[in-house]
């Protein structure tokens, strides 16, 4: 299997995480009247988008997410420091972030929500993660072999990163066309539309607003197969392609903030040290132990792909998740028995034997994948 094919297999699940768990963390994107631009074919525009490169930019990114997920009983949101509050925040609502980037290794994301600020920034040598609501900051020294991306900064605040995940999945199951023009963040843009040809996905179409001068994606809009309102919309409301000043990426923690500096491994993640003592080899996750799970497995390809995780324990605490599953319908098949959590975009199947199947696919596609999945 080629590298391109492998990337396509991972696309939809990764997008489900990056888009579902992160893209929802950004406000509505305002577009102006359609500008008149020179004609361009879908193939030409696609080629320009895939090779677009800028040395830096800064701006304001907004996003909105309405995935149609059922409300978690007893969870009202607002407390982003709690797990339930984070889930509620990430999967719905409007959010705003200030972003900046300078090649090759400087980046900053600053999120303002509920009178609190979260900052991820790196100047190429050190990285900071700061949360004003917790009065905590983490500082990391970046090893020479590492990139300077902010520690744990969600890529969902980057319309280019989100767009790339969809672009990497283009194959014969995707129709690509130029559906018009629009203005985004005061800039003229082409609309590049990706439409899945399969009815197994919940995605109706993905439209990228592509800047007509730099060919950088300015906005990503995901429409469900049912309904006309966007399920996800992320994009710039203001953008400047000048390289930001170096001072943009420095960070000085406010007085009284607790600072931690964890040690960074000296070995590359892709070059682990081989232990000589067999007892030093880490044991595999025990699916029988609460809170442990195996690495995700991708079933299927492209738009039909489903993520499976084994050894997951979601119930037993009596919390919101238990209440949600209690109200979810019970389904069964050759794969076993479990609960089905459905929405217009994201569906999840939680089996009684501790497996979770999820994706931007229909409920039937999940069950079909479960029937063929290894136990």
C-alpha positions as CSV (number, residue, x, y, z in Angstrom):
1,X,0.0,0.0,0.0
2,X,1.4,3.4,-1.0
3,X,2.0,6.3,1.3
4,X,-0.9,8.1,-0.4
5,X,-3.2,5.2,0.1
6,X,-2.3,5.0,3.8
7,X,-2.9,8.7,4.3
8,X,-6.4,8.2,2.7
9,X,-7.2,5.4,5.1
10,X,-6.4,7.7,8.0
11,X,-8.1,10.8,6.7
12,X,-11.6,10.5,7.9
13,X,-10.8,9.2,11.4
14,X,-8.2,11.8,11.9
15,X,-10.6,14.4,10.6
16,X,-13.2,13.2,13.0
17,X,-10.7,13.8,15.8
18,X,-9.2,17.0,14.5
19,X,-12.6,18.3,13.3
20,X,-14.9,16.9,15.9
21,X,-12.7,17.3,18.9
22,X,-11.0,20.5,17.9
23,X,-12.6,22.4,15.1
24,X,-15.6,22.9,17.2
25,X,-13.4,25.0,19.5
26,X,-13.2,28.1,17.3
27,X,-17.6,31.5,15.7
28,X,-19.4,32.1,12.6
29,X,-17.4,33.1,9.5
30,X,-18.8,36.0,7.6
31,X,-18.5,36.0,3.8
32,X,-19.3,39.0,1.5
33,X,-20.7,39.2,-2.0
34,X,-19.2,37.0,-4.7
35,X,-16.2,38.7,-6.4
36,X,-15.4,38.3,-10.1
37,X,-12.3,36.2,-10.6
38,X,-10.6,34.6,-13.7
39,X,-11.9,31.2,-14.5
40,X,-10.0,28.2,-13.2
41,X,-10.6,24.5,-13.4
42,X,-10.9,22.2,-10.4
43,X,-7.7,20.4,-11.3
44,X,-5.7,23.7,-11.6
45,X,-7.1,25.1,-8.4
46,X,-6.4,21.8,-6.6
47,X,-2.8,21.8,-7.7
48,X,-2.3,25.4,-6.6
49,X,-3.8,24.7,-3.2
50,X,-1.7,21.6,-2.6
51,X,1.5,23.5,-3.4
52,X,0.6,26.8,-1.7
53,X,3.2,28.0,0.8
54,X,3.6,31.3,2.8
55,X,6.4,32.4,5.1
56,X,4.0,33.7,7.7
57,X,0.6,35.0,8.6
58,X,-1.5,36.3,11.5
59,X,-5.1,36.7,12.0
60,X,-8.4,35.9,13.8
61,X,-10.0,32.5,13.4
62,X,-13.6,31.8,14.2
63,X,-15.5,28.5,14.1
64,X,-18.9,27.2,14.8
65,X,-19.9,23.5,15.3
66,X,-23.4,22.0,15.3
67,X,-22.9,18.3,15.0
68,X,-26.4,17.4,16.2
69,X,-25.0,15.4,19.2
70,X,-27.5,14.7,22.0
71,X,-27.0,16.8,25.1
72,X,-25.2,15.2,28.0
73,X,-27.7,15.0,30.9
74,X,-26.6,17.1,33.8
75,X,-23.9,18.9,31.8
76,X,-24.4,22.6,31.2
77,X,-20.9,23.4,30.0
78,X,-19.0,26.5,31.0
79,X,-16.3,24.8,33.1
80,X,-13.6,24.1,30.5
81,X,-11.3,22.8,33.2
82,X,-13.6,19.8,33.8
83,X,-13.7,16.8,31.4
84,X,-17.4,17.2,30.8
85,X,-17.0,20.9,30.2
86,X,-14.3,20.3,27.7
87,X,-16.4,17.8,25.8
88,X,-19.3,20.2,25.7
89,X,-17.1,23.0,24.6
90,X,-15.3,21.1,21.8
91,X,-18.4,19.6,20.2
92,X,-20.7,22.7,20.0
93,X,-20.8,26.5,20.1
94,X,-18.8,29.3,18.7
95,X,-15.2,30.1,19.6
96,X,-12.5,32.6,18.6
97,X,-8.7,32.4,18.5
98,X,-5.9,34.7,17.5
99,X,-3.2,32.8,15.5
100,X,0.2,33.6,14.1
101,X,2.8,31.6,12.2
102,X,6.3,32.2,10.9
103,X,8.4,29.7,9.0
104,X,9.9,27.4,9.8
105,X,9.2,26.8,13.5
106,X,7.3,29.7,15.2
107,X,3.6,29.5,16.0
108,X,1.1,31.0,18.5
109,X,-2.5,30.3,19.3
110,X,-4.4,32.4,21.8
111,X,-8.0,31.4,22.7
112,X,-10.4,33.7,24.6
113,X,-13.4,32.0,26.0
114,X,-15.6,32.8,29.1
115,X,-13.3,35.6,30.2
116,X,-10.3,33.2,30.3
117,X,-7.3,32.9,28.0
118,X,-5.4,29.8,26.8
119,X,-2.1,30.3,25.0
120,X,0.1,27.9,23.1
121,X,3.2,29.5,21.7
122,X,6.7,28.6,20.5
123,X,9.7,30.7,19.3
124,X,11.5,27.7,17.9
125,X,13.6,27.1,21.0
126,X,11.0,26.9,23.8
127,X,7.3,26.3,24.0
128,X,4.7,27.5,26.4
129,X,1.2,26.3,27.3
130,X,-0.8,28.7,29.5
131,X,-4.2,28.6,31.0
132,X,-5.4,31.7,32.8
133,X,-8.4,30.0,34.5
134,X,-6.0,27.6,36.3
135,X,-3.2,30.1,36.8
136,X,-0.8,27.5,35.4
137,X,1.8,27.4,32.7
138,X,4.0,24.7,31.2
139,X,7.4,25.4,29.6
140,X,9.3,23.1,27.4
141,X,12.8,23.3,25.9
142,X,12.5,22.1,22.3
143,X,15.3,19.6,21.3
144,X,17.1,20.4,18.1
145,X,15.4,17.6,16.2
146,X,11.9,18.7,17.1
147,X,9.7,21.2,15.3
148,X,8.8,24.3,17.2
149,X,5.0,23.8,17.2
150,X,3.3,24.8,20.4
151,X,3.0,22.1,23.0
152,X,-0.4,20.5,22.7
153,X,-1.7,23.3,20.5
154,X,-4.8,22.0,18.6
155,X,-4.3,22.1,14.9
156,X,-8.1,22.7,14.6
157,X,-7.3,26.4,14.9
158,X,-5.6,26.2,11.6
159,X,-7.9,26.2,8.5
160,X,-5.0,25.1,6.4
161,X,-4.3,22.0,8.5
162,X,-8.0,21.1,8.5
163,X,-8.3,21.6,4.8
164,X,-5.3,19.4,4.1
165,X,-6.8,16.5,5.9
166,X,-9.8,16.6,3.5
167,X,-7.6,17.2,0.5
168,X,-5.4,14.2,1.2
169,X,-8.5,11.9,0.9
170,X,-9.4,12.9,-2.7
171,X,-9.7,9.7,-4.7
172,X,-12.3,8.3,-7.2
173,X,-15.0,8.3,-4.5
174,X,-14.8,12.1,-4.4
175,X,-16.2,14.7,-6.9
176,X,-14.2,17.9,-7.0
177,X,-15.4,21.1,-8.6
178,X,-15.2,24.9,-8.4
179,X,-18.6,26.0,-7.1
180,X,-18.1,29.8,-7.3
181,X,-16.4,32.6,-5.5
182,X,-16.8,34.5,-2.3
183,X,-15.0,37.0,0.0
184,X,-13.6,35.7,3.2
185,X,-11.8,38.0,5.7
186,X,-11.9,40.8,3.0
187,X,-10.1,38.7,0.5
188,X,-11.3,37.3,-2.9
189,X,-11.5,33.5,-2.8
190,X,-12.5,30.6,-5.0
191,X,-14.8,27.9,-3.6
192,X,-13.4,24.4,-4.1
193,X,-16.0,21.8,-3.3
194,X,-15.4,18.1,-2.4
195,X,-18.4,15.9,-2.6
196,X,-18.4,12.2,-1.5
197,X,-19.9,9.8,-4.0
198,X,-20.8,7.2,-1.3
199,X,-23.9,7.3,0.8
200,X,-22.2,5.6,3.7
201,X,-20.8,8.9,5.1
202,X,-22.7,11.6,7.0
203,X,-20.7,14.2,5.1
204,X,-22.6,15.9,2.3
205,X,-19.8,18.1,1.1
206,X,-16.7,20.0,2.2
207,X,-16.1,23.5,0.7
208,X,-12.8,25.2,0.9
209,X,-12.6,29.0,0.4
210,X,-9.2,29.4,-1.3
211,X,-7.4,32.7,-1.4
212,X,-7.1,33.9,-5.0
213,X,-3.6,35.3,-4.6
214,X,-1.8,32.9,-2.2
215,X,-4.0,29.9,-2.8
216,X,-4.1,29.2,1.0
217,X,-7.4,27.9,2.4
218,X,-9.1,30.6,4.3
219,X,-12.2,28.8,5.4
220,X,-13.6,25.2,5.6
221,X,-17.3,24.5,5.6
222,X,-18.6,21.0,6.2
223,X,-22.3,20.3,5.3
224,X,-24.1,17.1,6.5
225,X,-26.0,14.9,4.0
226,X,-29.2,16.0,5.6
227,X,-30.1,19.7,6.1
228,X,-28.7,22.9,4.7
229,X,-26.9,24.4,7.8
230,X,-23.2,23.8,8.2
231,X,-22.2,21.2,10.8
232,X,-18.7,22.7,11.0
233,X,-17.4,26.1,9.8
234,X,-13.9,27.3,10.5
235,X,-12.1,30.2,8.9
236,X,-10.4,33.6,9.1
237,X,-12.4,36.7,9.8
238,X,-9.1,38.7,9.5
239,X,-5.8,37.7,8.1
240,X,-2.5,39.3,7.2
241,X,0.2,37.4,5.2
242,X,3.1,39.5,6.4
243,X,5.6,37.6,8.6
244,X,4.8,38.4,12.3
245,X,7.6,40.0,14.4
246,X,9.7,37.6,16.5
247,X,8.3,39.2,19.7
248,X,4.8,37.8,18.7
249,X,6.0,34.3,19.8
250,X,7.6,35.2,23.1
251,X,5.7,34.6,26.3
252,X,6.1,36.0,29.8
253,X,3.8,34.4,32.4
254,X,1.9,36.8,34.6
255,X,3.0,37.1,38.3
256,X,1.7,34.4,40.6
257,X,1.3,31.8,37.8
258,X,2.6,28.3,38.7
259,X,5.2,27.2,36.2
260,X,6.2,23.6,35.6
261,X,9.0,22.4,33.3
262,X,8.8,18.7,32.5
263,X,11.7,16.9,31.1
264,X,11.8,16.3,27.4
265,X,13.0,12.9,26.1
266,X,16.3,13.1,24.4
267,X,15.4,10.4,21.9
268,X,13.3,10.9,18.8
269,X,9.8,9.4,19.0
270,X,10.4,7.4,15.9
271,X,13.8,6.1,17.1
272,X,13.1,4.5,20.5
273,X,15.9,3.0,22.6
274,X,15.8,-0.8,22.3
275,X,15.9,-2.3,25.8
276,X,18.3,-5.2,26.4
277,X,16.4,-6.5,29.4
278,X,13.2,-8.3,28.3
279,X,11.6,-7.1,31.6
280,X,12.1,-3.5,30.5
281,X,9.8,-4.0,27.5
282,X,6.5,-2.2,28.3
283,X,3.6,-4.6,28.6
284,X,0.6,-4.3,26.3
285,X,-2.5,-2.4,27.6
286,X,-4.8,-4.6,29.7
287,X,-8.2,-4.4,28.2
288,X,-9.6,-5.7,31.5
289,X,-8.4,-2.8,33.5
290,X,-10.6,0.3,33.7
291,X,-9.2,3.3,31.8
292,X,-6.9,1.3,29.5
293,X,-7.4,0.7,25.8
294,X,-5.6,-0.5,22.8
295,X,-4.3,1.8,20.0
296,X,-7.0,2.8,17.5
297,X,-7.5,0.7,14.5
298,X,-8.9,2.1,11.2
299,X,-11.4,-0.1,9.4
300,X,-12.2,0.8,5.7
301,X,-10.9,3.7,3.7
302,X,-11.7,7.2,2.7
303,X,-15.1,8.5,3.6
304,X,-16.3,5.1,4.8
305,X,-13.5,4.7,7.4
306,X,-14.3,3.8,10.9
307,X,-12.1,4.1,14.0
308,X,-12.2,1.1,16.4
309,X,-10.8,1.2,20.0
310,X,-10.7,-1.9,22.1
311,X,-10.7,-2.3,25.9
312,X,-12.6,0.9,26.7
313,X,-14.5,1.3,29.9
314,X,-17.0,4.2,29.6
315,X,-19.6,3.2,32.3
316,X,-19.7,2.6,36.0
317,X,-19.1,6.1,37.4
318,X,-22.8,7.1,37.3
319,X,-21.8,10.4,35.5
320,X,-23.1,12.1,32.3
321,X,-21.7,9.4,30.0
322,X,-23.7,6.7,31.9
323,X,-26.8,8.8,31.6
324,X,-26.3,9.4,27.9
325,X,-25.8,5.7,27.2
326,X,-28.8,4.8,29.3
327,X,-31.0,6.9,26.9
328,X,-29.3,5.5,23.8
329,X,-31.0,2.7,21.9
330,X,-29.7,-0.8,22.2
331,X,-28.7,-2.6,19.0
332,X,-27.3,-6.0,18.3
333,X,-26.0,-8.1,15.4
334,X,-23.4,-10.8,14.6
335,X,-20.8,-8.5,16.2
336,X,-22.6,-8.6,19.6
337,X,-24.7,-6.1,21.5
338,X,-24.2,-2.5,22.4
339,X,-25.4,1.1,22.5
340,X,-25.7,3.4,19.5
341,X,-25.1,7.2,19.9
342,X,-26.3,8.9,16.8
343,X,-26.2,12.4,15.4
344,X,-26.4,14.1,11.9
345,X,-22.6,13.9,11.6
346,X,-20.9,11.7,14.2
347,X,-22.1,8.2,15.1
348,X,-20.6,5.9,17.7
349,X,-21.3,2.3,18.6
350,X,-20.2,1.2,22.1
351,X,-20.3,-2.6,22.5
352,X,-20.8,-4.6,25.7
353,X,-17.4,-6.2,25.2
354,X,-15.5,-2.9,25.5
355,X,-15.1,-1.9,21.8
356,X,-16.0,1.6,20.5
357,X,-16.6,2.2,16.8
358,X,-16.9,5.9,15.6
359,X,-16.7,7.9,12.5
360,X,-18.4,10.4,10.1
361,X,-20.4,7.5,8.8
362,X,-24.0,6.2,9.0
363,X,-25.1,4.0,11.9
364,X,-25.5,1.0,9.6
365,X,-21.9,1.5,8.3
366,X,-20.7,1.3,11.9
367,X,-22.5,-2.0,12.5
368,X,-21.2,-3.4,9.2
369,X,-17.7,-2.5,10.2
370,X,-18.2,-4.0,13.7
371,X,-19.3,-7.3,12.1
372,X,-16.0,-7.5,10.2
373,X,-13.7,-6.2,12.9
374,X,-11.3,-8.4,14.9
375,X,-12.2,-9.0,18.5
